[in-house]
Amino acid sequence: MMRYSAIGIYSTGKILLDGVIASPGDGGVRVSAVLICHPHPMLGGDMNNPVVSAVEVEANERGLASMRFDFRGVGRSEGDFSNGEQEWNDVKHALNFLKGFPGVDGSKIGVVGYSFGASVVLRAISKLKPVKAFALVAPPLGSLHASGVKKDKRSKLFVVGQNDNVVPSLQLQRQLDDLRGPVQFTEIPEADHRLNGHEQTVAKRVVDFMVTTLLS
């Protein structure tokens, strides 16, 4: 049975972020965990986004702990939304919180980012040292250029919809040719950027990757 805990995370500037951790059992056995970062709030993105929620449920069903949270200025999180300028600090502090949470194996943590969340993760990738694997869903192409992902050797999964007009599948695939380390790519048939109706497919692919990578 999963145990859900409402949490508060202090980010840079003493900004309190709202979040939820789901962890299996009573915390007696340490488990792998995933941190999930939501899409752009101006497009309705928050920690209750359907893709974020689907990944949480799938992760929990596979025995992983999970954490989702609202970036600064979103939902009940304090501060002002900065459109990516400061949100990478939120990811860093959320990761440190998850790493130290009772029952979580801090050496087996993965990070999932969807759209804006993926761009923030990419921006912070060199600072996310405890992370073993990254799953980036529909990452904006510009965020790949502006990050240190090309030098990162950790395992990465990229997921995009076949009909995504924001992140064209073919263009994303071409950029992945320059990346180091193990890289996997999945195209979701008939899905666009919002992935409506494909949440479970995305979640299963992401969690399959995380289970295989984190437990290896």
Secondary structure as a PSIPRED ss2 file (coil, helix, strand):
# PSIPRED VFORMAT (PSIPRED V4.0)

   1 M C   1.000  0.000  0.000
   2 M E   0.000  0.000  1.000
   3 R E   0.000  0.000  1.000
   4 Y E   0.000  0.000  1.000
   5 S E   0.000  0.000  1.000
   6 A E   0.000  0.000  1.000
   7 I E   0.000  0.000  1.000
   8 G E   0.000  0.000  1.000
   9 I E   0.000  0.000  1.000
  10 Y E   0.000  0.000  1.000
  11 S E   0.000  0.000  1.000
  12 T C   1.000  0.000  0.000
  13 G C   1.000  0.000  0.000
  14 K C   1.000  0.000  0.000
  15 I E   0.000  0.000  1.000
  16 L E   0.000  0.000  1.000
  17 L E   0.000  0.000  1.000
  18 D E   0.000  0.000  1.000
  19 G E   0.000  0.000  1.000
  20 V E   0.000  0.000  1.000
  21 I E   0.000  0.000  1.000
  22 A E   0.000  0.000  1.000
  23 S E   0.000  0.000  1.000
  24 P E   0.000  0.000  1.000
  25 G C   1.000  0.000  0.000
  26 D C   1.000  0.000  0.000
  27 G C   1.000  0.000  0.000
  28 G C   1.000  0.000  0.000
  29 V C   1.000  0.000  0.000
  30 R C   1.000  0.000  0.000
  31 V E   0.000  0.000  1.000
  32 S E   0.000  0.000  1.000
  33 A E   0.000  0.000  1.000
  34 V E   0.000  0.000  1.000
  35 L E   0.000  0.000  1.000
  36 I E   0.000  0.000  1.000
  37 C E   0.000  0.000  1.000
  38 H C   1.000  0.000  0.000
  39 P C   1.000  0.000  0.000
  40 H C   1.000  0.000  0.000
  41 P H   0.000  1.000  0.000
  42 M H   0.000  1.000  0.000
  43 L H   0.000  1.000  0.000
  44 G C   1.000  0.000  0.000
  45 G C   1.000  0.000  0.000
  46 D C   1.000  0.000  0.000
  47 M C   1.000  0.000  0.000
  48 N C   1.000  0.000  0.000
  49 N C   1.000  0.000  0.000
  50 P H   0.000  1.000  0.000
  51 V H   0.000  1.000  0.000
  52 V H   0.000  1.000  0.000
  53 S H   0.000  1.000  0.000
  54 A H   0.000  1.000  0.000
  55 V H   0.000  1.000  0.000
  56 E H   0.000  1.000  0.000
  57 V H   0.000  1.000  0.000
  58 E H   0.000  1.000  0.000
  59 A H   0.000  1.000  0.000
  60 N H   0.000  1.000  0.000
  61 E H   0.000  1.000  0.000
  62 R C   1.000  0.000  0.000
  63 G C   1.000  0.000  0.000
  64 L C   1.000  0.000  0.000
  65 A E   0.000  0.000  1.000
  66 S E   0.000  0.000  1.000
  67 M E   0.000  0.000  1.000
  68 R E   0.000  0.000  1.000
  69 F E   0.000  0.000  1.000
  70 D C   1.000  0.000  0.000
  71 F C   1.000  0.000  0.000
  72 R C   1.000  0.000  0.000
  73 G C   1.000  0.000  0.000
  74 V C   1.000  0.000  0.000
  75 G C   1.000  0.000  0.000
  76 R C   1.000  0.000  0.000
  77 S C   1.000  0.000  0.000
  78 E C   1.000  0.000  0.000
  79 G C   1.000  0.000  0.000
  80 D C   1.000  0.000  0.000
  81 F C   1.000  0.000  0.000
  82 S C   1.000  0.000  0.000
  83 N C   1.000  0.000  0.000
  84 G C   1.000  0.000  0.000
  85 E C   1.000  0.000  0.000
  86 Q C   1.000  0.000  0.000
  87 E H   0.000  1.000  0.000
  88 W H   0.000  1.000  0.000
  89 N H   0.000  1.000  0.000
  90 D H   0.000  1.000  0.000
  91 V H   0.000  1.000  0.000
  92 K H   0.000  1.000  0.000
  93 H H   0.000  1.000  0.000
  94 A H   0.000  1.000  0.000
  95 L H   0.000  1.000  0.000
  96 N H   0.000  1.000  0.000
  97 F H   0.000  1.000  0.000
  98 L H   0.000  1.000  0.000
  99 K H   0.000  1.000  0.000
 100 G C   1.000  0.000  0.000
 101 F C   1.000  0.000  0.000
 102 P C   1.000  0.000  0.000
 103 G C   1.000  0.000  0.000
 104 V E   0.000  0.000  1.000
 105 D E   0.000  0.000  1.000
 106 G E   0.000  0.000  1.000
 107 S E   0.000  0.000  1.000
 108 K E   0.000  0.000  1.000
 109 I E   0.000  0.000  1.000
 110 G E   0.000  0.000  1.000
 111 V E   0.000  0.000  1.000
 112 V E   0.000  0.000  1.000
 113 G E   0.000  0.000  1.000
 114 Y E   0.000  0.000  1.000
 115 S C   1.000  0.000  0.000
 116 F H   0.000  1.000  0.000
 117 G H   0.000  1.000  0.000
 118 A H   0.000  1.000  0.000
 119 S H   0.000  1.000  0.000
 120 V H   0.000  1.000  0.000
 121 V H   0.000  1.000  0.000
 122 L H   0.000  1.000  0.000
 123 R H   0.000  1.000  0.000
 124 A H   0.000  1.000  0.000
 125 I H   0.000  1.000  0.000
 126 S H   0.000  1.000  0.000
 127 K H   0.000  1.000  0.000
 128 L C   1.000  0.000  0.000
 129 K C   1.000  0.000  0.000
 130 P C   1.000  0.000  0.000
 131 V E   0.000  0.000  1.000
 132 K E   0.000  0.000  1.000
 133 A E   0.000  0.000  1.000
 134 F E   0.000  0.000  1.000
 135 A E   0.000  0.000  1.000
 136 L E   0.000  0.000  1.000
 137 V E   0.000  0.000  1.000
 138 A C   1.000  0.000  0.000
 139 P C   1.000  0.000  0.000
 140 P C   1.000  0.000  0.000
 141 L H   0.000  1.000  0.000
 142 G H   0.000  1.000  0.000
 143 S H   0.000  1.000  0.000
 144 L H   0.000  1.000  0.000
 145 H H   0.000  1.000  0.000
 146 A C   1.000  0.000  0.000
 147 S C   1.000  0.000  0.000
 148 G C   1.000  0.000  0.000
 149 V H   0.000  1.000  0.000
 150 K H   0.000  1.000  0.000
 151 K H   0.000  1.000  0.000
 152 D C   1.000  0.000  0.000
 153 K C   1.000  0.000  0.000
 154 R C   1.000  0.000  0.000
 155 S E   0.000  0.000  1.000
 156 K E   0.000  0.000  1.000
 157 L E   0.000  0.000  1.000
 158 F E   0.000  0.000  1.000
 159 V E   0.000  0.000  1.000
 160 V E   0.000  0.000  1.000
 161 G E   0.000  0.000  1.000
 162 Q C   1.000  0.000  0.000
 163 N C   1.000  0.000  0.000
 164 D C   1.000  0.000  0.000
 165 N C   1.000  0.000  0.000
 166 V C   1.000  0.000  0.000
 167 V C   1.000  0.000  0.000
 168 P C   1.000  0.000  0.000
 169 S H   0.000  1.000  0.000
 170 L H   0.000  1.000  0.000
 171 Q H   0.000  1.000  0.000
 172 L H   0.000  1.000  0.000
 173 Q H   0.000  1.000  0.000
 174 R H   0.000  1.000  0.000
 175 Q H   0.000  1.000  0.000
 176 L H   0.000  1.000  0.000
 177 D C   1.000  0.000  0.000
 178 D C   1.000  0.000  0.000
 179 L C   1.000  0.000  0.000
 180 R C   1.000  0.000  0.000
 181 G C   1.000  0.000  0.000
 182 P C   1.000  0.000  0.000
 183 V E   0.000  0.000  1.000
 184 Q E   0.000  0.000  1.000
 185 F E   0.000  0.000  1.000
 186 T E   0.000  0.000  1.000
 187 E E   0.000  0.000  1.000
 188 I E   0.000  0.000  1.000
 189 P C   1.000  0.000  0.000
 190 E C   1.000  0.000  0.000
 191 A C   1.000  0.000  0.000
 192 D C   1.000  0.000  0.000
 193 H C   1.000  0.000  0.000
 194 R C   1.000  0.000  0.000
 195 L C   1.000  0.000  0.000
 196 N C   1.000  0.000  0.000
 197 G C   1.000  0.000  0.000
 198 H C   1.000  0.000  0.000
 199 E H   0.000  1.000  0.000
 200 Q H   0.000  1.000  0.000
 201 T H   0.000  1.000  0.000
 202 V H   0.000  1.000  0.000
 203 A H   0.000  1.000  0.000
 204 K H   0.000  1.000  0.000
 205 R H   0.000  1.000  0.000
 206 V H   0.000  1.000  0.000
 207 V H   0.000  1.000  0.000
 208 D H   0.000  1.000  0.000
 209 F H   0.000  1.000  0.000
 210 M H   0.000  1.000  0.000
 211 V H   0.000  1.000  0.000
 212 T H   0.000  1.000  0.000
 213 T H   0.000  1.000  0.000
 214 L H   0.000  1.000  0.000
 215 L C   1.000  0.000  0.000
 216 S C   1.000  0.000  0.000
